[in-house]
Structures are given as structure tokens and as C-alpha cells.
Amino acid sequence: MADNLEQLTHTIPDIFELIRTIQEAAKHGASHPNAEEAMKNDVVIGITAVETAIQKINPDEAFEPVELKKLSRLHGNQILEFVNSWLSETAGPKLLKIYFNLLTNEAQYSEETAKAVSKWVQEKMLASVPTKRMALLEIGQRCAAWAPEYSWKLMNQVVSVMPPEEQKKRFPHWKKFVSQPGSYPQREFETCPICGGAGYPFHASLAARMSNYDPMFLPAKLWMKCKTCSNLYSRYFPADFLKLGAEPKVLQPTPKHMLIRQSDSTSLNTWCNILQKISIYTSGKSLLEVGVGQGFLIAVAQELGYDVAAVELIESDAQETADLLDLPVICGDFLNLKEECQFDIITMGDVLEHLQRPAEGLKKAHALLRNGGILWLSTPNYESSFTHMMKAFDPMWCEPYHITYFSRRGLIPILEKIGFELLEYQVSNRYNGSMEMILRKK
């Protein structure tokens, strides 16, 4: 790492400074005929030094030295044109390729290094503005764990000044929309939405790179860690999204055509195994699915003879599942669900991280369960074995729609306080880094 940092912060910046000197010599020779020959000599010496330095940094790549004999036949502005052509076609691309390789070779940089490198990129790097922004995004992603607040500010700032065409090129999955920070009001969680404790910056991420990114979210997310409960929460979240589902309503199946959804035996078998595990702890058949997802669990539960109810926040997803499985679906915020019905089983598959008040969601599940009822819970674990191995490169950090993250040690005390008993815990085979629990209402 020391060699990489040395090259990032000194070696390559020094080479670019030498190139600036070469350009100045060419300009001077072009405007001062009496100094032309001396400046040509300086240009030859400088270009030779740059090419030697590039070859030393990257000896394995084929390298064609520039034909310096051409300089002897050039005069005035031709010398400057020669130098600029060499920079744009040979030295510049090679140096930028090396620089980006160095940027991406290290997982994380300290705040001091990130600030030094980004300052040089912004002020002195010989590159186009879009190339500089690309470099700054790489730097931002590579100080996300060790300098989260700086990372978050840098990445949001870079994306916010990108013109639409550059956004489309950098993020082709955005399709027809552009990011316009400031157009969508954001709610700032000033305290932990789980327990109300104070938090501090823990991790940043470039949510814009995710395929499900929507312009209502900030391009970068800042994850805070609560000093009290040790769980995580997103510092900012779209205010309009948090208002969805305030008044739950029941959507009836209204199929106008044959609706199908691609599936596979492996996914359906996974849900079958989960339901079979739950059946060890209860013989009850009334099941509430919170968050319909692709409808796979509901379809399997119907096949196994369960009496299924479902609730979903997003209206389009709720209606599609209702039509697909011929099942009424409650569309609304789970927290606003009436408690007049009781269930033997509640499944919350990767729902908890979407709730703005997750502890209240767990209390709601407890209230809706019959005594001895079972809660099956799946949610990302930011201290999972997968995350420990992937660290800053766990895609979990970039998920735009997630509000909170738990760890096993941070979630179980909350569950026990609410009145749940942990029966089983396992690492999910559906989503990398998620934990799955079977819990009983005491």
C-alpha cells in the first residue's frame, strides 16, 4: 500500500508537473524565436524523462516512445502542437490509466490521503472535467469506511454538478431521468429512529450506482451508527417516500389478462423449506406476509394450505401480486395496520430495513400474533460474515431504499424486550449478508 500511496500522491503528480514544464517550454519557444532551439532541447529532455518514468511505473505494458526526431523539423506553434498531441494521444492516456488503476487497487484511504489526492485531482490533474469527476467518485468510494462524512459530501457534490449527458454516460441504468439534488425534500434523521440515541458517521456509499436507484434519493448515502443501540440508520431519506401508505386499503384481484411471473424451482423450494421449518414450532395455518416481494412465499404458502393475508407498501407491487395470485392485498404502511385480526405466523422477509420506525414494526408484529405465534424475520446484518469479508464492497451499503441496519447483537435485545424468544438463527442463503430468525411470541 505504501508504494501505491507514494505513486498516487507524489510520483504521478510529479510527472504531470514535468509535463506542465514541457508545455511551458514549448509555448516559450513558439513565442520567442531566439529561444526556439534551446526550448526544443528542453522538450526532448522532458519527454524522454516522462516516458522513462512511465515505463518504470508500468514496465509490463508495451510502450512506443515518441519520435523525437520530428522536433528538429518543427518551428513556432508546431512545437506546441507536437507536445499537445503527445500529451493527448500518448502520455496523458497512459498516465490516467495508471492513475485509475492505482486508485482502485486499494480498498480504502484515510481522510488525510483522500483529501490530498482529491485536491490534486481538482486543481492540477491534466485531464478533462468529466475524467476528473470520475476520479473524484473513485476517491469518494475509497474513503467511505475510513472517512464517511468526507466521502458522502464529495460524492454528492460531484454528481450534483454533472450535466445530464454526463450523468447518462456515467450511470446508464438511470435511463430517462437525471439526478437533481434539492428537487426532492429529504428528512434528516437527527437521532436514531430505532432507539432515539445519538449517532455518528459510520459509512458512506454511492447509491447512484445501484440498478434500483431513483432520483428522489441523494446520490450518496451516509450511514450513522447509534452510540446507544449500536445499530445503523441512513442520515437522510426522501420525505415523500416516508409518507406512503398512511391510509391502508385493500386491493382486490382485477386481472384483465393472464399475468405470469418468471420463477424457478430453487427459489420456490427455498421458501418451502422455510415454511417447513416454521411448521416445527406451530401447527397454525393463518399467515400474514409483510412485504410481498415477488410473491414466491405467498404462492408456496397457498400450495401448502395456509390461509394467507398480505400487506405491501408499494401500490403497483400490491396490485400485481393480487392479480398474479388471486389474493386480496392490503396496500399501506404495516405500522398503520389495524390489530383486529390475529395470526399464527407473520413473515417479514427483508422488510425491517425499510421501516422508518423498525422497533414499532416489531411491536406491531407482536401485537398481531396470537400467543405462541411465530415471527419469521430476515434482514441484513451489517456485522455478518459476508460483510466482514467484503467490507466496503458489500452492495448492502449502497441500497437506496434501506433506512436502518441491524447486527445480531443489536437486534436480539430489542426483540427480547418486545417479548420474542429466539428459536433459530441462521445465515441466509437467499441474500448475501442477511440473517434469518425464527421467533416465538412469549
N, C-alpha and C positions, 0 to 999 in steps of 0.2 A: 504493500500500500504506500509506503514511503516514496518509492520510485514514481508511482503514478501521481502522487500529490506534487512531487517536485516538478514533474513534467507539466502538470496542469497549471501550477501557479508560477513557475519560473521558466522552464526550458522553452515551451511553445510561445508564451508571451514574449520572451526574449527574441525568438526567431521572427515573430511578427514585427517587433520593434526594428530589427535589422532590415526587414522588408520596407518599412516606412523610410528608413535611411536611404535605401536604394532608390525608392521613388523620389525622394527629395534631391538626390544626386542627379537623377535623370531630368527632373524639372529644371535644376540649376544649369545643367549642360545645354538644355533646349533654349534657355533664355540668355545664356552667356556664351557666345561662340568661342571666346578665347579660352574658356574653361572646358570646352567640349571633350577634348581628348583625355584630360585628367578625370573628368566625370565618367567617361566610358570605362576607364581603368577601374575606378571605384565600383562601378556597376558590375563589372566582371568579377572582381574580388568578392563583392557582396553576394551575388547569385551563386557563385561557387561555394561560399560558406553556408548559405541556406540549404543548398542541395546536399552538401556533406552532412549537415545537421539532420536533415530529414532522413537520409539514408541510415544514419547512426541510430535514430529512434526506431526506424522501421526497416531493418535490414533484409527481412524476408520477402518484401514486396518488390516486384520488378520496377525498375526506375530508369527512365530515359533522360539523361542530362540534357539541358537546353543547349542548342547550338550557338555558342557564344561568338563564333567567328562572324556571324551575321552582323554583329555590332560594329565591326570595323567599316562596314559599307553604309552605315546609317548616320544621319545627321539631324540636328534640331529635334523637332517633335517626334521624329521617327524613333528616337531613342526611348522617349517616354512611352510611346505606343508599344514598343518591344517589351518594355518592363511590365506594363499593364497587362499585355497579352500573356506574358509568362506567369504573372500572378493569377489571372483569372482562369487560365487553362491548365496550369501545371502545379505551381507551388501552393496556391490557395486551396484547391480541392484536396490535395494530398494532406495538407496541414489540418484542414477541417475534418477530414475523415479520421485522422489520427486523434484529433481532439475529442470528437464524439465517442470514439472507441474508449478513450481514457475516462470520459465522463461516465460511461455506462459500465466500466469494469469494476467499479466499487459500489457496494450495496448502499452505503450511507456516508455522508460527510458531516463533520461538525459544523456548527453555526459559523464559526470563525472562517473555516475553509470555504463554505458555501457563499458567504458574503464577499470574500476576497475574489473568488472565481467569477461570481455574477457581476461584480463591479468591473472587472476587466472585460468581460463579455460586452457589457453595456457601453463602456466608454472607449475601449481601444481595439476590440476584436475587428479585424478586417474581413467583414462578411456583410451580406445583405441583411436588412432588418428582419425578414421572416426567419432567416437562419439564426440570427441572434435570439429571436424569441423561442425557437426550437431548443436552442442550447439552454436558455433560462428555464424552460419547462423540465428539461432533464435534470438540471441542478435542483429545482424545487422538489422533484420526486426523490432525489437522492440526499435530502436532508430532512425528509418527512418524519423520521423517527427521532432523530437527534436534535432537530431544530424545528419542531412542528409549527410554531406560530410564524416564524420567518418563511417557512416553506409555503404555508397556506396563503400568506399575503403575496408572496412572489408569484405563485401560480395564478391566483385570481387576477392580479394586476396584468399579467402577460395576456391572458385570454380576453380580458376586458378591452384591450386596445387593438385586438386583431380585427381587421376588416372582414366582412362576411366571406369574401372569396378565400381568404387565408384560413378562416375557420373551417370552411368546407373541405379544403385540401388537407388540413391537419387532422380534422375529425370527420372523415367521410360518412361515418354512421349517423351523423346528425341529420342527413338528408335535407329536408326542406326548411329547417328552422336555424336560427342563429342565436347565440347567447348574448343577452343584453342585460348584464348585471345592473340592478337598480330598477328594472321593469317589474320585478316580482317581489313584493314585500316579504321579508324574512322575519320569522320570530327568533329572537335571541333567547336561548335558554341560559339565563344568568346563574341559575343554580341547577343542581342535579334533578332531573324530572323523576328520578326513582325514589330518592330519599330527601331531597331538598338541601343536601350538603354542598359545600363549596368545591369547585373543580379547578383543574389546571390543564394547560395544553399538553396532550399526550401523543397525538399522532395526526398527521395531515395526509391528504390523498387527492389525486386528480380524478374526481368523479366524472369529469367530462369525457374520459376515455372509455367509459363503460357503454355497452351497446344499448342499455335501457336509460341512458341519460336523457333528461328533459330540461329545456331551458329555464323552467321555473326554479331549478336548483342552482346554487352557486357552482361555478366550475370546479372549485376545490372545496373539500370538506375539512373541518377542524374538529377532531375528536378530543373531548375533555375527559379527564379521569377524576372521579369523585374522591375526595380525601376521606369521606366518611364510609361509604359502602364499597368503594374500590371498583365500581362499575363505570362504564363509559357512556357518553352521550354526545350527540352532534351539537356543536355550539349554535349553528343556525339551521333553520328548516323553513320551507315555504309556508307562509301563514295560511294561504288558501287551501293547501292540501290538508292542513290540520283541522279545517272546518268541515271536511267531508263527512257525510253520514250522521249529521246531528239529529236527524229525524228518521229512524229506521222505517223501511217499508218492505212489504212482501212482494216479490216479483214472481208472477206465475209463468209457467211454461207457455210460450206462444210461438211454437215452431211454424215457420212459413215454408220451410224446405227441410230436406233431410240434412241435419247437422252432424258432422263427424269430426273426430279429433284423432290425430295420429298417436298411437300408443305402442307399447311393446311388452312382451311377457315378463321381462326382467323388472320393469317398474311396477307392474301390477302385482307381481309376486312379492316384491319388497313390501308393498302396503298390506298384502295378505299376511305376511309374516308378522308385521307389526300388530295387526288386529288379532292374530292368533296368540301373540304374547299377552296382549291386554286381556284376552278371554281367560287366561290363567287366574286372573285376580277378580274377575266379575263375570257373572252369568247374565247380567243385564244387557238388553238389546237396544235401548234408546241412546242414540249417539248424536252429539252436536259437533259439527265440523266448523271451526272458526278459521275463515280464510279458505276459499275453495281451491285455490291453485289451479291445476289443470283438471281437477275433478277426478283424479285417479283413485284417491282414497274413498271418495263417495261411491264411485262405481263398484269397487271391490266390496265395500260395506253392504251395498244393495244386494250384491250377489250372495253374500254370506248371511243374509236375512236380517240385517239390522234395520231398525226404524230410524231413518236419518233425517236430521234437520241441518240447515247450513246457514251461515251468515258471512257476508262478504262486503267489504267497504267500497270497492270499485263497481259502479253500476253495470258497465259493459261486461265485466267478468261474471258478475252475478247473473245477468240475463242469459249470457251464453251457456253457463253451466245449467241453469234452469231448463233451457231449451234442449241441451245435449242429453241430460239425464232424466228429463220429465219430472222435475222436482222443484217445488216452491223454494226460493232462496230469499232470505232476509237481507236486504241491502241497507247497510248502515254501520255506524261505529259500534263495535262489540261492547264498548263501555256503556252505551245507551240502551242496551237490550233489556227488555222487561224480564223480571225474575219470576214470572208466574208459572213457567214450565220448569220441570226438574229432569235431569238426565243422569243415566248410569255412567256414561262416558263422554268426555269432552276431549277433542283432539285440537291442538294448537301447533300445527306444523309450520315453523318458521314465520310466526306471527308476532311474537313478543317484541322483536326488534323494530317492528313498525308502529308500536303503540306509543303515543306521547306520554301516557301515564301507565307504564307497564305493571307496576305494583297493583294499581287499581284493576287492571285487566286480570291479574291472578286472583284478586279478591272476588271479581265478578265470576270467574270460573268456579271458585269455591262455593259461592252462593247458588250457582245454577246446578251444582252436583247434589245428588242425593247422598245421604250419609253412607260412607264407604265407597262412594263413587270414584272413578278413575280419571285422572287427567294425564293424557299423553302430551308431552311437551318437547318441541325441538326448537333450538335457537343457536345462533353462532356463539362459539366460546372463544373470546379473544386471548385466552391462555391455553388454547388447545394444543395438542401435539403438532398438528398441521401448521398452526400459526407460529409456534416456536421454531419450526424448521424453515418456514417460508419468510418469517419476519415481515419486513416492509413490503414484500412482494405478494402477500396474501391478498387476493382480489377483494376479500371481505371489506378492507379499509375503504375501497372506492365505491361501494354500493350507495347510490344516491338516495334510495328510498328508506334506508335504515336510520332510525333515530337513536336507539340505545344498543349497547352490547354488554353482555354479562360474562363472567367467568363462573366456573363451577363453585369456587369458594365464595363468590359474591352473590350467587343466586340461591343456593340452598338455604342459607339462613333466612332469607326473605320468605321462601316457600314454607319453611318450618314455622315461622312467626305467624303466617296467614292461617296455617292449620293443615298443611300437607305432610304426608310421610313418604319419604323416598323409598321406592321398592326396587327400581332398577335404574342403572345409568350405563350408557354406552356411547361410543364414538359413532357418529352417523356414517352410514355407507351411501347416503343419498347426496349429501353436500359436504365438501371438504371443510373441516374445521367446526362443524356443528356438533352439539351434544344433544342426546336424546334421553329423556327421563320418563319413567312411569311412576306416577304419584297417586297416593290414596288420600281422599278427604277423611280426616280424623273425626 
